[in-house]
Amino acid sequence: MKHVTLPLDEETVRSLHAGDEVLLTGWFYTGRDAAHKRLAACLAAGDKLPFPLAGETLYYVGPAPEKPGQIIGPAGPTSSYRMDPYTPALLDHGLRGMIGKGRRSQAVIDAMIRHHAVYFLTIGGTAALISDSIRKKEPVCYEDLGTEAVCRLYVEDFYAIVGIDCQGRSVLRG
């Protein structure tokens, strides 16, 4: 098990290999389809992003609403392929890591290799368990999207597996 501190730097990303089990600690951002579409539109228009991407990690999640006394509701990953049309542009602007479930397109893998980025897999179906590692939640932008708004989360020992490393090696078949 490797302990990884966020945000990611190039040295850390280069040290990770497909199949490595990791515990992530630090801040990352959340975002799903609608948020990614807005971020890509912002980049295409030449506008400044609402948060910096350099070295950052995006978790593909739209958490359930929290109950009283909770920081966040169940927060399981969504299928990553839905973000694939937008991901290469985000990688071009410094995104270093992604967390989700499932396969990625060849265009995303090629951009990951070009920019030394990593894709972490986390386990679907364990949303309540995953939320136990989330210690802080801060809204960032796109609040009109409700639970799919971009938030910044602080996690301690968030379990993930390196699904695709910065060399393009993958634990995913086919």
Beta strands, then each sheet from edge to edge (+ up, - down):
strand 1: 2-5
strand 2: 21-30
strand 3: 57-59
strand 4: 97-100
strand 5: 118-121
strand 6: 134-141
strand 7: 150-164
sheet 1: 1+ 2+ 3+ 4+ 5+ 7- 6+
end
